[in-house]
Amino acid sequence: MTDAPTPLLPETEDRDTAGFFAAARRGELAVRACRSCAAWLHLPRAYCRNCGSWEGTWRTVAPTGTLHSWTVVEHQVHPAYPVPYTIVLVDLDDAPGVRLVGHIPGSPDLRVGMPMRARFDEIAEGVVLPQWR
């Protein structure tokens, strides 16, 4: 009997990204935003390049978006990720200019601009990743 391969796990307690993973554990999408000017701080960071503030917060956004781009992976690079699978880049509906990457099993029929909805996959105990369908 063999054990299933362990998926690669994100660092969920990092000071810059912990809020994203905490929201995912609740089944929500969250994006970091500046408290002073409301600019999106994505990729997450402590400093707002728009106004110079160091005050940020995590804002819950709708789990919906629009497909921007994708690629189908057909060459297996890690035993925990059987091929084919599709990596998608999704523009979030509630956060203009913010795009999230996700994983879809298989090779679905996709087109640019199609609506996407987040799903929340627990990949290890206490580790939840937003993915897309």
Phi and psi in radians as a Rosetta constraint file:
Dihedral C 1 N 2 CA 2 C 2 CIRCULARHARMONIC -1.952 0.35
Dihedral N 2 CA 2 C 2 N 3 CIRCULARHARMONIC 2.588 0.35
Dihedral C 2 N 3 CA 3 C 3 CIRCULARHARMONIC -1.425 0.35
Dihedral N 3 CA 3 C 3 N 4 CIRCULARHARMONIC 2.565 0.35
Dihedral C 3 N 4 CA 4 C 4 CIRCULARHARMONIC -1.146 0.35
Dihedral N 4 CA 4 C 4 N 5 CIRCULARHARMONIC 2.503 0.35
Dihedral C 4 N 5 CA 5 C 5 CIRCULARHARMONIC -1.065 0.35
Dihedral N 5 CA 5 C 5 N 6 CIRCULARHARMONIC 2.518 0.35
Dihedral C 5 N 6 CA 6 C 6 CIRCULARHARMONIC -1.404 0.35
Dihedral N 6 CA 6 C 6 N 7 CIRCULARHARMONIC 2.232 0.35
Dihedral C 6 N 7 CA 7 C 7 CIRCULARHARMONIC -1.210 0.35
Dihedral N 7 CA 7 C 7 N 8 CIRCULARHARMONIC 2.752 0.35
Dihedral C 7 N 8 CA 8 C 8 CIRCULARHARMONIC -1.200 0.35
Dihedral N 8 CA 8 C 8 N 9 CIRCULARHARMONIC 2.313 0.35
Dihedral C 8 N 9 CA 9 C 9 CIRCULARHARMONIC -1.932 0.35
Dihedral N 9 CA 9 C 9 N 10 CIRCULARHARMONIC 2.423 0.35
Dihedral C 9 N 10 CA 10 C 10 CIRCULARHARMONIC -1.333 0.35
Dihedral N 10 CA 10 C 10 N 11 CIRCULARHARMONIC 2.816 0.35
Dihedral C 10 N 11 CA 11 C 11 CIRCULARHARMONIC -1.447 0.35
Dihedral N 11 CA 11 C 11 N 12 CIRCULARHARMONIC 1.836 0.35
Dihedral C 11 N 12 CA 12 C 12 CIRCULARHARMONIC -1.538 0.35
Dihedral N 12 CA 12 C 12 N 13 CIRCULARHARMONIC -0.122 0.35
Dihedral C 12 N 13 CA 13 C 13 CIRCULARHARMONIC -1.953 0.35
Dihedral N 13 CA 13 C 13 N 14 CIRCULARHARMONIC 0.248 0.35
Dihedral C 13 N 14 CA 14 C 14 CIRCULARHARMONIC -1.100 0.35
Dihedral N 14 CA 14 C 14 N 15 CIRCULARHARMONIC 2.441 0.35
Dihedral C 14 N 15 CA 15 C 15 CIRCULARHARMONIC -1.081 0.35
Dihedral N 15 CA 15 C 15 N 16 CIRCULARHARMONIC -0.492 0.35
Dihedral C 15 N 16 CA 16 C 16 CIRCULARHARMONIC -1.524 0.35
Dihedral N 16 CA 16 C 16 N 17 CIRCULARHARMONIC -0.374 0.35
Dihedral C 16 N 17 CA 17 C 17 CIRCULARHARMONIC -2.179 0.35
Dihedral N 17 CA 17 C 17 N 18 CIRCULARHARMONIC -0.035 0.35
Dihedral C 17 N 18 CA 18 C 18 CIRCULARHARMONIC -1.015 0.35
Dihedral N 18 CA 18 C 18 N 19 CIRCULARHARMONIC -0.623 0.35
Dihedral C 18 N 19 CA 19 C 19 CIRCULARHARMONIC -1.103 0.35
Dihedral N 19 CA 19 C 19 N 20 CIRCULARHARMONIC -0.605 0.35
Dihedral C 19 N 20 CA 20 C 20 CIRCULARHARMONIC -1.108 0.35
Dihedral N 20 CA 20 C 20 N 21 CIRCULARHARMONIC -0.809 0.35
Dihedral C 20 N 21 CA 21 C 21 CIRCULARHARMONIC -1.289 0.35
Dihedral N 21 CA 21 C 21 N 22 CIRCULARHARMONIC -0.563 0.35
Dihedral C 21 N 22 CA 22 C 22 CIRCULARHARMONIC -1.116 0.35
Dihedral N 22 CA 22 C 22 N 23 CIRCULARHARMONIC -0.743 0.35
Dihedral C 22 N 23 CA 23 C 23 CIRCULARHARMONIC -1.104 0.35
Dihedral N 23 CA 23 C 23 N 24 CIRCULARHARMONIC -0.742 0.35
Dihedral C 23 N 24 CA 24 C 24 CIRCULARHARMONIC -1.061 0.35
Dihedral N 24 CA 24 C 24 N 25 CIRCULARHARMONIC -0.670 0.35
Dihedral C 24 N 25 CA 25 C 25 CIRCULARHARMONIC -1.086 0.35
Dihedral N 25 CA 25 C 25 N 26 CIRCULARHARMONIC -0.465 0.35
Dihedral C 25 N 26 CA 26 C 26 CIRCULARHARMONIC -1.535 0.35
Dihedral N 26 CA 26 C 26 N 27 CIRCULARHARMONIC -0.016 0.35
Dihedral C 26 N 27 CA 27 C 27 CIRCULARHARMONIC 1.381 0.35
Dihedral N 27 CA 27 C 27 N 28 CIRCULARHARMONIC 0.529 0.35
Dihedral C 27 N 28 CA 28 C 28 CIRCULARHARMONIC -2.223 0.35
Dihedral N 28 CA 28 C 28 N 29 CIRCULARHARMONIC 2.698 0.35
Dihedral C 28 N 29 CA 29 C 29 CIRCULARHARMONIC -1.708 0.35
Dihedral N 29 CA 29 C 29 N 30 CIRCULARHARMONIC 2.378 0.35
Dihedral C 29 N 30 CA 30 C 30 CIRCULARHARMONIC -2.337 0.35
Dihedral N 30 CA 30 C 30 N 31 CIRCULARHARMONIC 2.505 0.35
Dihedral C 30 N 31 CA 31 C 31 CIRCULARHARMONIC -2.241 0.35
Dihedral N 31 CA 31 C 31 N 32 CIRCULARHARMONIC 2.437 0.35
Dihedral C 31 N 32 CA 32 C 32 CIRCULARHARMONIC -1.292 0.35
Dihedral N 32 CA 32 C 32 N 33 CIRCULARHARMONIC 2.432 0.35
Dihedral C 32 N 33 CA 33 C 33 CIRCULARHARMONIC -2.426 0.35
Dihedral N 33 CA 33 C 33 N 34 CIRCULARHARMONIC 2.689 0.35
Dihedral C 33 N 34 CA 34 C 34 CIRCULARHARMONIC -1.313 0.35
Dihedral N 34 CA 34 C 34 N 35 CIRCULARHARMONIC 2.300 0.35
Dihedral C 34 N 35 CA 35 C 35 CIRCULARHARMONIC -1.256 0.35
Dihedral N 35 CA 35 C 35 N 36 CIRCULARHARMONIC -0.462 0.35
Dihedral C 35 N 36 CA 36 C 36 CIRCULARHARMONIC -1.430 0.35
Dihedral N 36 CA 36 C 36 N 37 CIRCULARHARMONIC -0.805 0.35
Dihedral C 36 N 37 CA 37 C 37 CIRCULARHARMONIC -2.087 0.35
Dihedral N 37 CA 37 C 37 N 38 CIRCULARHARMONIC -0.033 0.35
Dihedral C 37 N 38 CA 38 C 38 CIRCULARHARMONIC 1.231 0.35
Dihedral N 38 CA 38 C 38 N 39 CIRCULARHARMONIC 0.170 0.35
Dihedral C 38 N 39 CA 39 C 39 CIRCULARHARMONIC -1.152 0.35
Dihedral N 39 CA 39 C 39 N 40 CIRCULARHARMONIC 2.529 0.35
Dihedral C 39 N 40 CA 40 C 40 CIRCULARHARMONIC -1.277 0.35
Dihedral N 40 CA 40 C 40 N 41 CIRCULARHARMONIC 2.335 0.35
Dihedral C 40 N 41 CA 41 C 41 CIRCULARHARMONIC -1.860 0.35
Dihedral N 41 CA 41 C 41 N 42 CIRCULARHARMONIC 1.303 0.35
Dihedral C 41 N 42 CA 42 C 42 CIRCULARHARMONIC -2.284 0.35
Dihedral N 42 CA 42 C 42 N 43 CIRCULARHARMONIC 2.170 0.35
Dihedral C 42 N 43 CA 43 C 43 CIRCULARHARMONIC -1.071 0.35
Dihedral N 43 CA 43 C 43 N 44 CIRCULARHARMONIC 2.579 0.35
Dihedral C 43 N 44 CA 44 C 44 CIRCULARHARMONIC -1.002 0.35
Dihedral N 44 CA 44 C 44 N 45 CIRCULARHARMONIC 2.366 0.35
Dihedral C 44 N 45 CA 45 C 45 CIRCULARHARMONIC -2.703 0.35
Dihedral N 45 CA 45 C 45 N 46 CIRCULARHARMONIC 2.874 0.35
Dihedral C 45 N 46 CA 46 C 46 CIRCULARHARMONIC -1.427 0.35
Dihedral N 46 CA 46 C 46 N 47 CIRCULARHARMONIC -0.495 0.35
Dihedral C 46 N 47 CA 47 C 47 CIRCULARHARMONIC -1.833 0.35
Dihedral N 47 CA 47 C 47 N 48 CIRCULARHARMONIC 2.321 0.35
Dihedral C 47 N 48 CA 48 C 48 CIRCULARHARMONIC -1.547 0.35
Dihedral N 48 CA 48 C 48 N 49 CIRCULARHARMONIC 2.035 0.35
Dihedral C 48 N 49 CA 49 C 49 CIRCULARHARMONIC -1.321 0.35
Dihedral N 49 CA 49 C 49 N 50 CIRCULARHARMONIC -0.199 0.35
Dihedral C 49 N 50 CA 50 C 50 CIRCULARHARMONIC -1.361 0.35
Dihedral N 50 CA 50 C 50 N 51 CIRCULARHARMONIC -0.859 0.35
Dihedral C 50 N 51 CA 51 C 51 CIRCULARHARMONIC -2.101 0.35
Dihedral N 51 CA 51 C 51 N 52 CIRCULARHARMONIC -0.152 0.35
Dihedral C 51 N 52 CA 52 C 52 CIRCULARHARMONIC 1.553 0.35
Dihedral N 52 CA 52 C 52 N 53 CIRCULARHARMONIC 0.031 0.35
Dihedral C 52 N 53 CA 53 C 53 CIRCULARHARMONIC -1.251 0.35
Dihedral N 53 CA 53 C 53 N 54 CIRCULARHARMONIC 2.629 0.35
Dihedral C 53 N 54 CA 54 C 54 CIRCULARHARMONIC -1.835 0.35
Dihedral N 54 CA 54 C 54 N 55 CIRCULARHARMONIC 0.179 0.35
Dihedral C 54 N 55 CA 55 C 55 CIRCULARHARMONIC -1.802 0.35
Dihedral N 55 CA 55 C 55 N 56 CIRCULARHARMONIC 1.921 0.35
Dihedral C 55 N 56 CA 56 C 56 CIRCULARHARMONIC -2.148 0.35
Dihedral N 56 CA 56 C 56 N 57 CIRCULARHARMONIC 2.900 0.35
Dihedral C 56 N 57 CA 57 C 57 CIRCULARHARMONIC -2.586 0.35
Dihedral N 57 CA 57 C 57 N 58 CIRCULARHARMONIC 2.802 0.35
Dihedral C 57 N 58 CA 58 C 58 CIRCULARHARMONIC -1.666 0.35
Dihedral N 58 CA 58 C 58 N 59 CIRCULARHARMONIC 2.212 0.35
Dihedral C 58 N 59 CA 59 C 59 CIRCULARHARMONIC -1.962 0.35
Dihedral N 59 CA 59 C 59 N 60 CIRCULARHARMONIC 2.285 0.35
Dihedral C 59 N 60 CA 60 C 60 CIRCULARHARMONIC -1.294 0.35
Dihedral N 60 CA 60 C 60 N 61 CIRCULARHARMONIC 2.363 0.35
Dihedral C 60 N 61 CA 61 C 61 CIRCULARHARMONIC -2.178 0.35
Dihedral N 61 CA 61 C 61 N 62 CIRCULARHARMONIC 2.841 0.35
Dihedral C 61 N 62 CA 62 C 62 CIRCULARHARMONIC -1.061 0.35
Dihedral N 62 CA 62 C 62 N 63 CIRCULARHARMONIC 2.508 0.35
Dihedral C 62 N 63 CA 63 C 63 CIRCULARHARMONIC -1.446 0.35
Dihedral N 63 CA 63 C 63 N 64 CIRCULARHARMONIC 0.699 0.35
Dihedral C 63 N 64 CA 64 C 64 CIRCULARHARMONIC -2.250 0.35
Dihedral N 64 CA 64 C 64 N 65 CIRCULARHARMONIC 2.710 0.35
Dihedral C 64 N 65 CA 65 C 65 CIRCULARHARMONIC -2.905 0.35
Dihedral N 65 CA 65 C 65 N 66 CIRCULARHARMONIC -2.963 0.35
Dihedral C 65 N 66 CA 66 C 66 CIRCULARHARMONIC -2.215 0.35
Dihedral N 66 CA 66 C 66 N 67 CIRCULARHARMONIC 2.349 0.35
Dihedral C 66 N 67 CA 67 C 67 CIRCULARHARMONIC -1.150 0.35
Dihedral N 67 CA 67 C 67 N 68 CIRCULARHARMONIC 2.154 0.35
Dihedral C 67 N 68 CA 68 C 68 CIRCULARHARMONIC -1.673 0.35
Dihedral N 68 CA 68 C 68 N 69 CIRCULARHARMONIC -0.775 0.35
Dihedral C 68 N 69 CA 69 C 69 CIRCULARHARMONIC -2.836 0.35
Dihedral N 69 CA 69 C 69 N 70 CIRCULARHARMONIC 2.960 0.35
Dihedral C 69 N 70 CA 70 C 70 CIRCULARHARMONIC -2.842 0.35
Dihedral N 70 CA 70 C 70 N 71 CIRCULARHARMONIC 2.849 0.35
Dihedral C 70 N 71 CA 71 C 71 CIRCULARHARMONIC -2.527 0.35
Dihedral N 71 CA 71 C 71 N 72 CIRCULARHARMONIC 2.519 0.35
Dihedral C 71 N 72 CA 72 C 72 CIRCULARHARMONIC -1.728 0.35
Dihedral N 72 CA 72 C 72 N 73 CIRCULARHARMONIC 2.206 0.35
Dihedral C 72 N 73 CA 73 C 73 CIRCULARHARMONIC -1.637 0.35
Dihedral N 73 CA 73 C 73 N 74 CIRCULARHARMONIC 2.148 0.35
Dihedral C 73 N 74 CA 74 C 74 CIRCULARHARMONIC -2.069 0.35
Dihedral N 74 CA 74 C 74 N 75 CIRCULARHARMONIC -0.116 0.35
Dihedral C 74 N 75 CA 75 C 75 CIRCULARHARMONIC -1.942 0.35
Dihedral N 75 CA 75 C 75 N 76 CIRCULARHARMONIC 2.032 0.35
Dihedral C 75 N 76 CA 76 C 76 CIRCULARHARMONIC -1.193 0.35
Dihedral N 76 CA 76 C 76 N 77 CIRCULARHARMONIC 2.233 0.35
Dihedral C 76 N 77 CA 77 C 77 CIRCULARHARMONIC -1.968 0.35
Dihedral N 77 CA 77 C 77 N 78 CIRCULARHARMONIC -0.174 0.35
Dihedral C 77 N 78 CA 78 C 78 CIRCULARHARMONIC -2.664 0.35
Dihedral N 78 CA 78 C 78 N 79 CIRCULARHARMONIC 2.381 0.35
Dihedral C 78 N 79 CA 79 C 79 CIRCULARHARMONIC -1.102 0.35
Dihedral N 79 CA 79 C 79 N 80 CIRCULARHARMONIC -0.351 0.35
Dihedral C 79 N 80 CA 80 C 80 CIRCULARHARMONIC -1.403 0.35
Dihedral N 80 CA 80 C 80 N 81 CIRCULARHARMONIC -0.102 0.35
Dihedral C 80 N 81 CA 81 C 81 CIRCULARHARMONIC -2.191 0.35
Dihedral N 81 CA 81 C 81 N 82 CIRCULARHARMONIC 1.497 0.35
Dihedral C 81 N 82 CA 82 C 82 CIRCULARHARMONIC -1.168 0.35
Dihedral N 82 CA 82 C 82 N 83 CIRCULARHARMONIC 2.525 0.35
Dihedral C 82 N 83 CA 83 C 83 CIRCULARHARMONIC -1.665 0.35
Dihedral N 83 CA 83 C 83 N 84 CIRCULARHARMONIC 2.761 0.35
Dihedral C 83 N 84 CA 84 C 84 CIRCULARHARMONIC -1.418 0.35
Dihedral N 84 CA 84 C 84 N 85 CIRCULARHARMONIC 2.713 0.35
Dihedral C 84 N 85 CA 85 C 85 CIRCULARHARMONIC -2.511 0.35
Dihedral N 85 CA 85 C 85 N 86 CIRCULARHARMONIC 2.821 0.35
Dihedral C 85 N 86 CA 86 C 86 CIRCULARHARMONIC -2.089 0.35
Dihedral N 86 CA 86 C 86 N 87 CIRCULARHARMONIC 2.291 0.35
Dihedral C 86 N 87 CA 87 C 87 CIRCULARHARMONIC -1.736 0.35
Dihedral N 87 CA 87 C 87 N 88 CIRCULARHARMONIC 2.201 0.35
Dihedral C 87 N 88 CA 88 C 88 CIRCULARHARMONIC -2.011 0.35
Dihedral N 88 CA 88 C 88 N 89 CIRCULARHARMONIC 2.655 0.35
Dihedral C 88 N 89 CA 89 C 89 CIRCULARHARMONIC -2.076 0.35
Dihedral N 89 CA 89 C 89 N 90 CIRCULARHARMONIC 2.062 0.35
Dihedral C 89 N 90 CA 90 C 90 CIRCULARHARMONIC -2.064 0.35
Dihedral N 90 CA 90 C 90 N 91 CIRCULARHARMONIC 2.237 0.35
Dihedral C 90 N 91 CA 91 C 91 CIRCULARHARMONIC -1.394 0.35
Dihedral N 91 CA 91 C 91 N 92 CIRCULARHARMONIC 2.150 0.35
Dihedral C 91 N 92 CA 92 C 92 CIRCULARHARMONIC -1.299 0.35
Dihedral N 92 CA 92 C 92 N 93 CIRCULARHARMONIC 2.405 0.35
Dihedral C 92 N 93 CA 93 C 93 CIRCULARHARMONIC -1.134 0.35
Dihedral N 93 CA 93 C 93 N 94 CIRCULARHARMONIC -0.737 0.35
Dihedral C 93 N 94 CA 94 C 94 CIRCULARHARMONIC -1.567 0.35
Dihedral N 94 CA 94 C 94 N 95 CIRCULARHARMONIC -0.041 0.35
Dihedral C 94 N 95 CA 95 C 95 CIRCULARHARMONIC -2.373 0.35
Dihedral N 95 CA 95 C 95 N 96 CIRCULARHARMONIC 1.426 0.35
Dihedral C 95 N 96 CA 96 C 96 CIRCULARHARMONIC -0.952 0.35
Dihedral N 96 CA 96 C 96 N 97 CIRCULARHARMONIC 2.302 0.35
Dihedral C 96 N 97 CA 97 C 97 CIRCULARHARMONIC 1.555 0.35
Dihedral N 97 CA 97 C 97 N 98 CIRCULARHARMONIC -0.137 0.35
Dihedral C 97 N 98 CA 98 C 98 CIRCULARHARMONIC -1.715 0.35
Dihedral N 98 CA 98 C 98 N 99 CIRCULARHARMONIC 2.250 0.35
Dihedral C 98 N 99 CA 99 C 99 CIRCULARHARMONIC -2.142 0.35
Dihedral N 99 CA 99 C 99 N 100 CIRCULARHARMONIC 2.427 0.35
Dihedral C 99 N 100 CA 100 C 100 CIRCULARHARMONIC -2.048 0.35
Dihedral N 100 CA 100 C 100 N 101 CIRCULARHARMONIC 2.555 0.35
Dihedral C 100 N 101 CA 101 C 101 CIRCULARHARMONIC -1.655 0.35
Dihedral N 101 CA 101 C 101 N 102 CIRCULARHARMONIC 2.555 0.35
Dihedral C 101 N 102 CA 102 C 102 CIRCULARHARMONIC -2.639 0.35
Dihedral N 102 CA 102 C 102 N 103 CIRCULARHARMONIC 3.124 0.35
Dihedral C 102 N 103 CA 103 C 103 CIRCULARHARMONIC -2.182 0.35
Dihedral N 103 CA 103 C 103 N 104 CIRCULARHARMONIC 2.343 0.35
Dihedral C 103 N 104 CA 104 C 104 CIRCULARHARMONIC -2.207 0.35
Dihedral N 104 CA 104 C 104 N 105 CIRCULARHARMONIC 2.188 0.35
Dihedral C 104 N 105 CA 105 C 105 CIRCULARHARMONIC -1.087 0.35
Dihedral N 105 CA 105 C 105 N 106 CIRCULARHARMONIC 2.566 0.35
Dihedral C 105 N 106 CA 106 C 106 CIRCULARHARMONIC 1.380 0.35
Dihedral N 106 CA 106 C 106 N 107 CIRCULARHARMONIC -2.790 0.35
Dihedral C 106 N 107 CA 107 C 107 CIRCULARHARMONIC -2.265 0.35
Dihedral N 107 CA 107 C 107 N 108 CIRCULARHARMONIC 1.291 0.35
Dihedral C 107 N 108 CA 108 C 108 CIRCULARHARMONIC -1.239 0.35
Dihedral N 108 CA 108 C 108 N 109 CIRCULARHARMONIC 2.805 0.35
Dihedral C 108 N 109 CA 109 C 109 CIRCULARHARMONIC -1.392 0.35
Dihedral N 109 CA 109 C 109 N 110 CIRCULARHARMONIC 1.911 0.35
Dihedral C 109 N 110 CA 110 C 110 CIRCULARHARMONIC -2.099 0.35
Dihedral N 110 CA 110 C 110 N 111 CIRCULARHARMONIC 2.797 0.35
Dihedral C 110 N 111 CA 111 C 111 CIRCULARHARMONIC -2.574 0.35
Dihedral N 111 CA 111 C 111 N 112 CIRCULARHARMONIC 2.529 0.35
Dihedral C 111 N 112 CA 112 C 112 CIRCULARHARMONIC -0.994 0.35
Dihedral N 112 CA 112 C 112 N 113 CIRCULARHARMONIC 2.379 0.35
Dihedral C 112 N 113 CA 113 C 113 CIRCULARHARMONIC 1.608 0.35
Dihedral N 113 CA 113 C 113 N 114 CIRCULARHARMONIC -0.107 0.35
Dihedral C 113 N 114 CA 114 C 114 CIRCULARHARMONIC -1.260 0.35
Dihedral N 114 CA 114 C 114 N 115 CIRCULARHARMONIC 2.550 0.35
Dihedral C 114 N 115 CA 115 C 115 CIRCULARHARMONIC -1.197 0.35
Dihedral N 115 CA 115 C 115 N 116 CIRCULARHARMONIC 2.518 0.35
Dihedral C 115 N 116 CA 116 C 116 CIRCULARHARMONIC -2.246 0.35
Dihedral N 116 CA 116 C 116 N 117 CIRCULARHARMONIC 2.626 0.35
Dihedral C 116 N 117 CA 117 C 117 CIRCULARHARMONIC -2.311 0.35
Dihedral N 117 CA 117 C 117 N 118 CIRCULARHARMONIC 2.385 0.35
Dihedral C 117 N 118 CA 118 C 118 CIRCULARHARMONIC -1.264 0.35
Dihedral N 118 CA 118 C 118 N 119 CIRCULARHARMONIC 2.559 0.35
Dihedral C 118 N 119 CA 119 C 119 CIRCULARHARMONIC -2.208 0.35
Dihedral N 119 CA 119 C 119 N 120 CIRCULARHARMONIC 2.780 0.35
Dihedral C 119 N 120 CA 120 C 120 CIRCULARHARMONIC -2.112 0.35
Dihedral N 120 CA 120 C 120 N 121 CIRCULARHARMONIC 1.953 0.35
Dihedral C 120 N 121 CA 121 C 121 CIRCULARHARMONIC -1.820 0.35
Dihedral N 121 CA 121 C 121 N 122 CIRCULARHARMONIC 2.171 0.35
Dihedral C 121 N 122 CA 122 C 122 CIRCULARHARMONIC -1.449 0.35
Dihedral N 122 CA 122 C 122 N 123 CIRCULARHARMONIC 1.945 0.35
Dihedral C 122 N 123 CA 123 C 123 CIRCULARHARMONIC -1.675 0.35
Dihedral N 123 CA 123 C 123 N 124 CIRCULARHARMONIC -0.266 0.35
Dihedral C 123 N 124 CA 124 C 124 CIRCULARHARMONIC -2.786 0.35
Dihedral N 124 CA 124 C 124 N 125 CIRCULARHARMONIC 2.922 0.35
Dihedral C 124 N 125 CA 125 C 125 CIRCULARHARMONIC -1.007 0.35
Dihedral N 125 CA 125 C 125 N 126 CIRCULARHARMONIC 2.056 0.35
Dihedral C 125 N 126 CA 126 C 126 CIRCULARHARMONIC 1.382 0.35
Dihedral N 126 CA 126 C 126 N 127 CIRCULARHARMONIC 0.033 0.35
Dihedral C 126 N 127 CA 127 C 127 CIRCULARHARMONIC -1.986 0.35
Dihedral N 127 CA 127 C 127 N 128 CIRCULARHARMONIC 1.908 0.35
Dihedral C 127 N 128 CA 128 C 128 CIRCULARHARMONIC -2.039 0.35
Dihedral N 128 CA 128 C 128 N 129 CIRCULARHARMONIC 2.315 0.35
Dihedral C 128 N 129 CA 129 C 129 CIRCULARHARMONIC -2.038 0.35
Dihedral N 129 CA 129 C 129 N 130 CIRCULARHARMONIC 2.310 0.35
Dihedral C 129 N 130 CA 130 C 130 CIRCULARHARMONIC -1.227 0.35
Dihedral N 130 CA 130 C 130 N 131 CIRCULARHARMONIC 2.295 0.35
Dihedral C 130 N 131 CA 131 C 131 CIRCULARHARMONIC -2.216 0.35
Dihedral N 131 CA 131 C 131 N 132 CIRCULARHARMONIC -3.047 0.35
Dihedral C 131 N 132 CA 132 C 132 CIRCULARHARMONIC -2.295 0.35
Dihedral N 132 CA 132 C 132 N 133 CIRCULARHARMONIC 2.656 0.35
